[in-house]
Amino acid sequence: METVKEPRTMSAAERKKGRSQAEKVGRRKYMIRMLHRLEAKVDRVDKRTRVIMASLSHYMDPSQDYLSMVVCKDKVDQTILLELSAASSAGWSTTDIAERLVPDFKLDRFQVLRRIKRMNKRLEAEMGRPIAESREHRWVLTRYVQRIWGVTKQEIQNESISKTRYI
């Protein structure tokens, strides 16, 4: 009688283990590749979100908080946005805005203009609409942003009158 040998299976400890991808290319390169993959996924999700927001924009308007979060990167941007919202329909020039910001921030008209253009670029990238437009060298919030912001000239005047009455 012949004895049949059964194939011997290797245990997990005896099995030869291959190198991981991180060991093959190096940990730093591996981590950089993983980071790029994750960033690409996040970018795809952002694009999908923008498409959804663009298609639903007729049914809803973003809040002031969302608008300032998207557009403003620091306190100076927030202050410029507040100054633009306080402007009448005639608007303010960058020189006027810079003069109003001098006590808190030392900006000249060119820096104000650059910041307004950056804020426009951010909102156009996010929602496809600018935040402010130039009318005869004066900057005014667009009607879309005015509707979201909800600040009118009369409201600002009423607030200033009510504050002066109690002082």
C-alpha positions in Angstrom: 0.0 0.0 0.0 1.1 3.3 -0.9 0.7 6.1 1.4 -0.5 9.3 0.0 1.1 12.4 1.3 -1.3 15.2 1.9 -0.1 18.6 1.0 1.1 20.4 4.0 -0.3 23.8 4.5 1.9 26.5 5.9 0.9 28.2 9.0 0.7 32.0 9.1 4.1 32.2 10.9 5.8 30.0 8.3 4.4 31.8 5.3 6.8 34.3 3.7 5.5 37.8 4.1 6.0 40.3 1.3 7.0 43.9 1.7 4.3 46.5 2.0 3.9 49.3 -0.5 5.4 51.8 2.0 8.5 49.6 2.4 8.8 49.3 -1.4 8.7 53.0 -2.3 9.6 54.5 1.0 7.4 55.8 3.8 7.6 59.5 2.8 6.7 58.9 -0.9 3.9 56.6 0.2 2.4 59.1 2.6 2.6 61.9 -0.1 0.8 59.6 -2.6 -1.9 58.9 0.0 -2.2 62.6 0.7 -2.7 63.4 -3.0 -5.3 60.6 -3.3 -7.2 62.0 -0.4 -7.0 65.6 -1.6 -8.3 64.4 -5.0 -11.3 62.8 -3.4 -12.0 65.9 -1.3 -11.8 68.0 -4.5 -14.3 65.7 -6.2 -16.7 65.9 -3.3 -16.3 69.8 -3.4 -17.2 69.8 -7.1 -20.2 67.7 -6.5 -21.4 69.9 -3.7 -20.9 73.0 -5.9 -23.0 71.4 -8.6 -25.8 70.6 -6.1 -25.7 74.1 -4.7 -25.8 75.6 -8.1 -28.8 73.6 -9.1 -30.6 74.3 -5.9 -29.6 78.0 -5.6 -33.0 79.1 -7.0 -34.8 77.5 -4.0 -32.6 78.8 -1.2 -30.2 81.6 -0.3 -27.2 81.1 1.9 -27.0 82.8 5.3 -24.8 85.7 6.2 -22.6 83.5 8.2 -22.0 81.1 5.3 -21.3 84.1 3.0 -18.8 85.6 5.4 -17.2 82.2 6.0 -16.6 81.7 2.3 -15.5 85.2 1.4 -13.7 86.5 4.5 -10.3 85.1 5.4 -9.5 87.5 8.3 -10.8 90.4 10.3 -9.9 93.0 7.6 -12.0 91.2 5.0 -14.9 91.1 7.4 -14.5 94.9 8.1 -14.4 95.6 4.4 -17.5 93.6 3.8 -19.3 95.5 6.6 -18.2 98.8 5.1 -19.5 97.7 1.6 -22.8 96.7 3.1 -23.1 100.1 4.8 -22.6 101.9 1.5 -25.6 103.3 -0.3 -26.5 102.3 -3.8 -23.9 104.9 -5.1 -21.2 102.9 -3.4 -17.8 103.9 -2.0 -14.4 104.2 -3.6 -11.5 102.2 -2.4 -10.0 105.5 -1.1 -13.1 106.1 1.1 -13.0 102.6 2.4 -9.3 102.8 3.2 -9.8 106.1 5.0 -12.6 104.5 7.2 -10.3 101.6 8.0 -7.2 103.6 8.9 -7.8 103.7 12.7 -7.9 99.9 12.9 -6.0 98.7 9.9 -3.3 100.6 8.0 -4.4 99.9 4.4 -4.2 102.0 1.3 -6.6 102.0 -1.6 -4.6 99.5 -3.6 -4.7 96.9 -0.8 -8.5 97.5 -0.3 -9.0 96.9 -4.1 -6.9 93.8 -4.0 -8.9 92.4 -1.1 -12.2 93.2 -2.7 -11.1 91.4 -5.9 -10.0 88.4 -3.9 -13.3 88.2 -2.1 -15.0 88.4 -5.5 -12.8 85.5 -6.8 -13.7 83.4 -3.7 -17.4 83.8 -4.0 -17.3 83.3 -7.8 -15.4 80.0 -7.3 -18.0 78.9 -4.7 -21.3 80.2 -6.0 -20.6 81.6 -9.5 -21.5 85.2 -8.5 -19.3 88.2 -7.4 -19.7 89.8 -4.1 -19.2 93.4 -5.2 -19.1 95.3 -8.5 -17.5 98.5 -9.6 -19.8 101.3 -10.7 -17.9 104.4 -11.9 -14.9 103.6 -9.7 -17.1 103.0 -6.7 -17.7 99.6 -5.2 -21.2 98.3 -4.3 -22.4 95.0 -3.1 -24.3 93.1 -5.9 -28.0 92.8 -5.6 -27.7 89.1 -4.8 -25.4 89.8 -1.8 -27.6 92.7 -0.7 -30.6 90.4 -0.6 -28.6 87.9 1.5 -27.1 90.5 3.7 -30.4 92.2 4.2 -28.9 95.5 5.2 -30.4 98.6 3.5 -29.5 102.3 3.8 -32.6 103.0 5.8 -31.8 100.3 8.4 -28.3 101.7 8.9 -29.7 105.2 9.3 -32.3 104.0 11.7 -29.7 102.3 13.8 -27.5 105.4 13.8 -30.4 107.6 14.8 -31.5 105.3 17.6 -27.9 105.1 18.9 -27.6 108.9 19.0 -30.9 109.3 20.8 -29.7 107.2 23.8 -26.3 108.7 24.0 
